[in-house]
Amino acid sequence: MTDLSSFPIASRWPAKHPDRLQLYSLNTPNGVKVSIMLEELGLPYEAHLVDIGKNESKAPEFESLNPNGKIPAIVDPDGPGGQPIGLFESGAILLYLAEKTGRFLPKDEAKRWETIQWLFFQMAGIGPMFGQVGFFHKFAGREYEDKRPLQRYVDESKRLLGVLDRQLAGHDWIVGDEYTIADIATLGWVNNLITFYGARELVGFDAFANVAAWLERGMSRPAVQRGLKIPSRD
């Protein structure tokens, strides 16, 4: 049986199936990137709910795997050379799983780098900006009298949606006709912006017809629907 005792996180969230990939996460826009990817791949894995509302991602056991104290993180018992490996940062995890399985990252070198650049576009732009819209529109920031921060992030989110809309013109997925980790990384954030954050009208989402059609295509994938609910909060 695989021994995960060298990973302190396994003492806080014990593995029932230590031979499977271990996911430590919550179904937030960042967390679902990895659960969607795992569902798309069909890899056997075990999901552990890390309740960020209870500050569990700041627990020493979790920070032993991710010193930045953010979900998601994984332990793969079958890492490089057959040795266990722990990873954090959702974009890095997507790249690792794509390289490990040879899926959702184009084989063509130019398309591969194009995919990686759009993955970074999500990580550096869409995620942080949409998250700020959520904070200032739905959470504590909505009580701030000064509405300039909200407007700043709304304007930037509209600009980013415009960039994405132009990229999607004439094809189904972000990097052409192939569904990739760029789509997997971005779907949850765009969906969250107009559902959980309730910012559809605020950012004028319906004006971005290519993004809306892409989101509908993505949401129709069974693996995406499953991944959005993992780990379950029940």
N, C-alpha and C positions, 0 to 999 in steps of 0.2 A: 504493500500500500504506500502511496505517495506520502512523504513526510513534509508538512508545511510548518513544522515547529520553529524553523528559523525565522519565520515571519511573525512578529508579535501581534499583528492584526488578527491572526488566526485564533489567538486566545480570547479576543473580545467577540469575534464573529466566527465561531467554529465551523469548519467545513464538514458537511455530511458526506460529501463526495470529493475528497481531496485530490482525486485524479482528474477532476474537471477544472476548467478555468474558473477562477473566483472573481466575481464582480462585486465591488463595494460602491454603492451608488444610491441615488434617489431619482425619481422620474421628473427631474427638472430639464430645461432645454439642453444643458450640458450633459446631464446624466443619460438622457435617452439616446444621445449619439451612439454610445457604446452598446446599449441594450438593443437598439435597432440594428446595428451592425451585426451583433451576435445572432439575432433572430434571422437576419438575411443570410448569414453564413450557415446557419444550422449547426453550429458548434455546440457540443455539450458544455454547459456552464451552470454555475450555481450563483444565484443573486442574493446579496445581503443588503438589507435596507440600512442605510446610514442616515439617521434623522438629523438633518442640519438644524431643524427647529429646536432640537434639544442639545445643540452644539456637539453632537457626536463626532463630527469631522475634526473637532479640535482635541479629541481624546488622544492621549499619548500613543495608544495602539494604532490609531489611524495615522497619526503624524509620523509614525515609524515608517510607513509606506509612502505617504505624501507629506513632506515637511511643510508644505504650503497649506495644509488643512482644508483642501477642497475636494469635493467629489467630481468625477468618478475616479476610481483606481482599480487596478486588477492585479491578480497574481496568476500567472500562467505556469502550471506545474511542468509543462512541456515546452520550455523556452528554448533559446538557442543552445545547440549542443545537447539537447535533452535535459537541460538544467532549469529549475524554476527561476522565474524572473518576475519582479514586481514593477509596475509602471503606473505613472499618473500623468495628468494632462490629457484631455479627451482627444485632441488632435494627434498627439503622439500615439495614443492607443489605437486610433483608427488606422494610422499608417502602419503600425506594427501588425495589426490583424490582417490588413490588406497584403502586406509583404509575406506574412506567414502562410496565407491561404492562396495567394495569387489571384484574388478577386477584388473587384470594385476599385482597382487602380490599373489604368490602361497599360498594356505591354509596350505600346509604342512610346519611345522615349520622350518625344515632344508632347504627346498627350498626357503622359505621366506627370511631367512638370507643370503642364497647364492645370491639371487636377490639383496638384499640390498648392499652386498659387491661389486657386479658388478656395481651397481648404483654409489657407492662411487669411484670405479675405473674410471668411466667416469668423475665424478666431480673433482677428485684430479689429474688425469693424462691426459686423452685424451683431455678434454676441454682446460686446461691451455697450454699444449704443442702444440696442433694443432693451438691454437690461436696465439702463438708466431711464428709458421711457417708462418701463414698468415701475421703477422706484418712485419717480416723480408723478406718475399718473395714477397708480393704484395703491402704492404703499405709503410709508411715512412722509415721503416728499410731497404728496398731494396737499398736505397741510401748510406747506411753506407759502407765505404771502408773496414772495418774489417768484414770479412765474417764468423768469428768464431762463433758468436752468432747464425747465421742462421744454420750453420752446427751442432751445439750442439742440436738445437731443431729438426732439420731434423733427426738426429741420434736417438734421444729419441722417436720421433714419429714413426720411423720405428720399434723400439723395442716394443712400445705399440701395434702397428698393429700386430706384431708377437705374442704377448701375446694373443690378441683377436683372431687371426687366429687359434692358438692352442686350445683355448677354444671352438671354433666353429666346430672343427673337429668332424664329425660324427653326427651332429645334426643341426637343422634349426635355433635355436635361442640361445641367449647367455647362458641361463640357461636351456638347453635341448630342449624339444619339445614344451615348453610353451612360448608364446610371452608375455613379461613382461615390466615393467617400465625400466628395464635395457636396453632393446632394444630401447624403446621410447627415452630414454635419449641420446643414442649413435648414432642413425641413422643420425640425423641432422648434427652432428659434422663430421662424416666420409664423408657424402655427400658433405658438405661444403669444406672439405679439397681438394677434387679432382675436384670440380666444381668452386665455387666462388674464392677460393684461388689459383686455377690452379696448384696444387702441385702434381698431379698424377704421373708424371715422376720423380719429385724431390724425392718423398718418395718410389718410386718403387712399387706403389700400386698394379700393376697387378701380382706381385709375391705372394700376399696374397689371394690365390684363395678362401679360405673359407670366408674371409671377403667380397670379391667381390660378392660371391653368396648370402651371408646374406644381403648385401646392396640391391641387386636386388630384393630379396624377400620383404624386407621392403619397398622399393620404390614403389612396385606394389600394396601396400595397399591403397585403396581410401582415407582413413582417413589421412594417412601420406601425400599424395599429397595435400589434402585440407589444412592440418595444416601447411605445408611449406609456404603457401601464406597468413597466418593470423598472425597479422592484415595486411591488404592490405596497401601498401605504396601509392596507387593511391588516 
